[in-house]
Every structure is written in C-alpha cells, then in structure tokens.
Amino acid sequence: MSFRAHTDGRFDFGGRTVRCAIGKAGALPAADKREGDNKSPLGAWVMREVWYRPDVYPDGPKTALPVRATRPEDGWCDAAQDPNYNRPVVLPYPASAERMWRDDHVYDLVVILGHNDDPPVPGMGSAIFMHLAREGYPGTEGCVALAREDIEAVLAAAQPGDAVEIVAD
C-alpha cells in the first residue's frame, strides 16, 4: 500500500486522504537535511518499528509491523557527534537525547521511519518519526504527524517493508 505525506498537509493511504503535519520549516531533499533544521526529508522512508505507550495501548497497537512498548527511560540520541546518533538510548544519557515517554502524548504511538539510519551520518537528521499530531496540526521538528484515529488506521493497513513517502507539492 502507498502511504504519502504531502507538504501541503495531506496524507494519502488506502484511497483515503486525511490531514497531517510536517516540518514547521517545510521539507527539503534528504541530501540537504540537517540536524535541527525543522524540515521533513523528502523521500520514501521504511516504517521500521512501532513504539507505543503500554499505559495507553495495553494490548499494543493493531499492526503487522514490529512493535515495542516504550518505557519511561527510553530516549533517542540527537547529538550528531555521539556514537549512538539517531539510535535509541537509555535515559539519562550523557549526550543530547529526546525523551520518548512524553507528557504531551504525541509519542503515545510512534512509527520509527528509516531516515538516515543505515548507517546514520552525523548531522544529517535524527528522530524522523510518524507520531500523533498536536491540536491544530502545528508543524513538527521534521516528523510526520497524524490524528490518533488516522495513525491507527495507517498501522492497521501497514505491512512490513511499507514506507511513508514525503513529497513536495
């Protein structure tokens, strides 16, 4: 199935179009992506794994993708010169790392997208996820964000090897 996020805020899948948010500074070719630029990388990114809050989804999300229950100590390293750059880490971590168990609930359900991860290139962008949108769909730091019911529908339809394509309009 095709999963496509458009820079104009549309997300297409399974014959449906829903709303999404992308980087607050827009999008750019993946080769030009830089850590902290608040831009989404154009291209197709494999849905690697789904992380979920077990207190929100006690039975886990309904999906054929690999899943992992998030723990309060889970983090994601965004320090470009750290050996674990763009990799999961355990908090507290000595370098900069994003907290995956968040009070704002945008990471209750997170799809790890395969951007700059095989292997990670320092400074080319980290923590590019598909996650829950905030109210009003404000821009992200480079991720794709969907409403809870929409990301749940995407996960129900997704198969291992499927990708999210971020395209410019």
C-alpha positions as a Markdown table, in Angstrom:
| # | Residue | x | y | z |
|---|---|---|---|---|
| 1 | Met | 0.0 | 0.0 | 0.0 |
| 2 | Ser | 1.1 | 3.6 | -0.6 |
| 3 | Phe | 1.4 | 6.0 | 2.3 |
| 4 | Arg | 2.2 | 9.5 | 1.1 |
| 5 | Ala | 2.6 | 12.7 | 3.2 |
| 6 | His | 2.3 | 15.9 | 1.1 |
| 7 | Thr | 3.9 | 19.2 | 2.1 |
| 8 | Asp | 0.5 | 20.9 | 1.8 |
| 9 | Gly | -0.7 | 18.9 | 4.8 |
| 10 | Arg | -2.4 | 15.9 | 3.1 |
| 11 | Phe | -1.7 | 12.3 | 3.9 |
| 12 | Asp | -3.0 | 9.7 | 1.4 |
| 13 | Phe | -3.4 | 5.9 | 2.0 |
| 14 | Gly | -5.8 | 3.2 | 1.0 |
| 15 | Gly | -7.9 | 5.6 | -1.1 |
| 16 | Arg | -8.3 | 8.0 | 1.8 |
| 17 | Thr | -6.9 | 11.5 | 2.3 |
| 18 | Val | -6.5 | 12.8 | 5.9 |
| 19 | Arg | -4.8 | 15.8 | 7.4 |
| 20 | Cys | -1.1 | 15.7 | 8.5 |
| 21 | Ala | 1.6 | 18.0 | 9.8 |
| 22 | Ile | 5.2 | 18.0 | 8.6 |
| 23 | Gly | 8.3 | 20.0 | 9.5 |
| 24 | Lys | 7.5 | 23.6 | 10.7 |
| 25 | Ala | 10.1 | 24.9 | 8.2 |
| 26 | Gly | 8.7 | 22.8 | 5.4 |
| 27 | Ala | 10.6 | 20.0 | 3.6 |
| 28 | Leu | 13.7 | 19.6 | 1.5 |
| 29 | Pro | 15.7 | 16.8 | -0.3 |
| 30 | Ala | 17.0 | 14.3 | 2.1 |
| 31 | Ala | 20.6 | 15.0 | 1.0 |
| 32 | Asp | 20.1 | 18.6 | 2.3 |
| 33 | Lys | 18.6 | 17.6 | 5.6 |
| 34 | Arg | 20.5 | 18.8 | 8.7 |
| 35 | Glu | 20.0 | 18.2 | 12.4 |
| 36 | Gly | 17.7 | 20.8 | 14.0 |
| 37 | Asp | 16.5 | 22.4 | 10.7 |
| 38 | Asn | 12.8 | 21.7 | 11.5 |
| 39 | Lys | 12.4 | 20.3 | 7.9 |
| 40 | Ser | 11.0 | 17.0 | 6.8 |
| 41 | Pro | 13.2 | 15.0 | 4.5 |
| 42 | Leu | 11.6 | 14.3 | 1.1 |
| 43 | Gly | 11.8 | 10.7 | 0.0 |
| 44 | Ala | 10.4 | 7.3 | 1.0 |
| 45 | Trp | 11.2 | 6.0 | 4.5 |
| 46 | Val | 10.5 | 2.5 | 5.6 |
| 47 | Met | 8.3 | 2.0 | 8.6 |
| 48 | Arg | 10.9 | 0.2 | 10.8 |
| 49 | Glu | 9.1 | -0.3 | 14.1 |
| 50 | Val | 6.2 | 1.0 | 16.1 |
| 51 | Trp | 6.8 | 2.2 | 19.7 |
| 52 | Tyr | 3.7 | 2.6 | 21.9 |
| 53 | Arg | 2.8 | 3.6 | 25.4 |
| 54 | Pro | 1.6 | 0.4 | 27.2 |
| 55 | Asp | -0.5 | 2.5 | 29.6 |
| 56 | Val | -2.4 | 3.9 | 26.6 |
| 57 | Tyr | -2.4 | 0.8 | 24.5 |
| 58 | Pro | -2.4 | -2.1 | 27.0 |
| 59 | Asp | -2.8 | -4.7 | 24.2 |
| 60 | Gly | -0.5 | -2.9 | 21.8 |
| 61 | Pro | -1.5 | -1.3 | 18.5 |
| 62 | Lys | -3.2 | -3.4 | 15.8 |
| 63 | Thr | -0.5 | -3.7 | 13.2 |
| 64 | Ala | 1.6 | -6.2 | 11.3 |
| 65 | Leu | 4.7 | -4.1 | 11.8 |
| 66 | Pro | 7.2 | -4.9 | 14.6 |
| 67 | Val | 6.2 | -3.3 | 17.9 |
| 68 | Arg | 7.9 | -2.3 | 21.1 |
| 69 | Ala | 6.4 | -1.0 | 24.3 |
| 70 | Thr | 8.0 | 2.3 | 25.3 |
| 71 | Arg | 9.5 | 2.6 | 28.8 |
| 72 | Pro | 9.9 | 5.8 | 30.8 |
| 73 | Glu | 13.7 | 5.6 | 30.4 |
| 74 | Asp | 13.6 | 5.4 | 26.6 |
| 75 | Gly | 15.3 | 8.1 | 24.6 |
| 76 | Trp | 16.6 | 8.8 | 21.1 |
| 77 | Cys | 20.0 | 10.3 | 20.6 |
| 78 | Asp | 20.1 | 13.5 | 18.6 |
| 79 | Ala | 23.7 | 14.5 | 19.3 |
| 80 | Ala | 25.4 | 14.4 | 15.9 |
| 81 | Gln | 28.9 | 13.5 | 17.2 |
| 82 | Asp | 27.8 | 10.8 | 19.6 |
| 83 | Pro | 28.4 | 7.2 | 18.6 |
| 84 | Asn | 24.7 | 6.5 | 19.2 |
| 85 | Tyr | 23.4 | 9.3 | 17.0 |
| 86 | Asn | 20.0 | 8.6 | 15.6 |
| 87 | Arg | 19.7 | 5.5 | 17.7 |
| 88 | Pro | 17.6 | 4.6 | 20.8 |
| 89 | Val | 19.3 | 5.1 | 24.2 |
| 90 | Val | 18.5 | 4.7 | 27.8 |
| 91 | Leu | 18.0 | 7.9 | 29.8 |
| 92 | Pro | 19.6 | 9.6 | 31.5 |
| 93 | Tyr | 22.1 | 9.7 | 28.6 |
| 94 | Pro | 25.3 | 11.8 | 28.7 |
| 95 | Ala | 24.7 | 13.4 | 25.3 |
| 96 | Ser | 21.6 | 15.1 | 23.9 |
| 97 | Ala | 18.6 | 12.7 | 23.6 |
| 98 | Glu | 14.9 | 13.1 | 23.1 |
| 99 | Arg | 12.6 | 11.6 | 25.7 |
| 100 | Met | 10.3 | 9.0 | 24.1 |
| 101 | Trp | 7.9 | 8.7 | 27.1 |
| 102 | Arg | 6.3 | 12.2 | 26.9 |
| 103 | Asp | 3.7 | 14.0 | 29.0 |
| 104 | Asp | 2.2 | 15.7 | 25.9 |
| 105 | His | 1.2 | 12.3 | 24.4 |
| 106 | Val | 2.4 | 12.9 | 20.9 |
| 107 | Tyr | 4.6 | 9.9 | 21.3 |
| 108 | Asp | 1.9 | 7.6 | 22.7 |
| 109 | Leu | 2.2 | 5.9 | 19.2 |
| 110 | Val | 5.4 | 6.4 | 17.2 |
| 111 | Val | 6.5 | 4.9 | 13.9 |
| 112 | Ile | 10.3 | 4.9 | 13.6 |
| 113 | Leu | 11.0 | 5.9 | 10.0 |
| 114 | Gly | 14.1 | 4.7 | 8.2 |
| 115 | His | 15.7 | 8.1 | 7.6 |
| 116 | Asn | 19.5 | 8.4 | 8.0 |
| 117 | Asp | 19.7 | 5.1 | 9.9 |
| 118 | Asp | 21.7 | 2.6 | 7.7 |
| 119 | Pro | 24.2 | 3.8 | 8.9 |
| 120 | Pro | 23.5 | 7.2 | 10.5 |
| 121 | Val | 25.5 | 10.0 | 9.0 |
| 122 | Pro | 26.4 | 12.6 | 11.7 |
| 123 | Gly | 24.3 | 15.8 | 11.3 |
| 124 | Met | 22.0 | 14.5 | 8.5 |
| 125 | Gly | 19.0 | 14.4 | 10.7 |
| 126 | Ser | 17.7 | 12.2 | 13.5 |
| 127 | Ala | 14.5 | 11.1 | 15.1 |
| 128 | Ile | 12.3 | 11.3 | 12.0 |
| 129 | Phe | 9.1 | 9.6 | 13.1 |
| 130 | Met | 5.5 | 9.4 | 12.3 |
| 131 | His | 3.6 | 10.3 | 15.5 |
| 132 | Leu | 0.4 | 11.8 | 16.9 |
| 133 | Ala | -0.4 | 15.4 | 15.8 |
| 134 | Arg | -0.9 | 18.2 | 18.3 |
| 135 | Glu | -4.3 | 20.0 | 18.2 |
| 136 | Gly | -4.4 | 22.3 | 15.2 |
| 137 | Tyr | -1.7 | 20.4 | 13.4 |
| 138 | Pro | 1.2 | 22.7 | 14.1 |
| 139 | Gly | 4.5 | 21.9 | 12.3 |
| 140 | Thr | 6.9 | 19.3 | 13.7 |
| 141 | Glu | 10.6 | 19.3 | 14.0 |
| 142 | Gly | 10.8 | 17.2 | 10.8 |
| 143 | Cys | 8.4 | 14.3 | 11.5 |
| 144 | Val | 5.0 | 13.5 | 10.0 |
| 145 | Ala | 2.1 | 13.8 | 12.5 |
| 146 | Leu | -1.4 | 12.4 | 12.1 |
| 147 | Ala | -4.5 | 12.3 | 14.3 |
| 148 | Arg | -4.7 | 9.3 | 16.6 |
| 149 | Glu | -7.5 | 7.6 | 14.6 |
| 150 | Asp | -5.6 | 8.2 | 11.3 |
| 151 | Ile | -2.3 | 6.8 | 12.5 |
| 152 | Glu | -4.2 | 3.8 | 14.0 |
| 153 | Ala | -5.8 | 3.2 | 10.6 |
| 154 | Val | -2.3 | 3.5 | 8.9 |
| 155 | Leu | -0.9 | 1.0 | 11.3 |
| 156 | Ala | -3.7 | -1.4 | 10.7 |
| 157 | Ala | -3.1 | -1.3 | 7.0 |
| 158 | Ala | 0.7 | -1.3 | 7.0 |
| 159 | Gln | 2.8 | -4.3 | 6.2 |
| 160 | Pro | 6.5 | -5.0 | 6.9 |
| 161 | Gly | 8.5 | -3.2 | 4.2 |
| 162 | Asp | 6.0 | -0.4 | 3.7 |
| 163 | Ala | 7.2 | 3.1 | 3.6 |
| 164 | Val | 6.0 | 6.6 | 4.2 |
| 165 | Glu | 6.8 | 8.9 | 1.2 |
| 166 | Ile | 7.2 | 12.6 | 1.9 |
| 167 | Val | 6.5 | 14.5 | -1.3 |
| 168 | Ala | 6.6 | 18.2 | -2.3 |
| 169 | Asp | 3.5 | 19.7 | -3.9 |
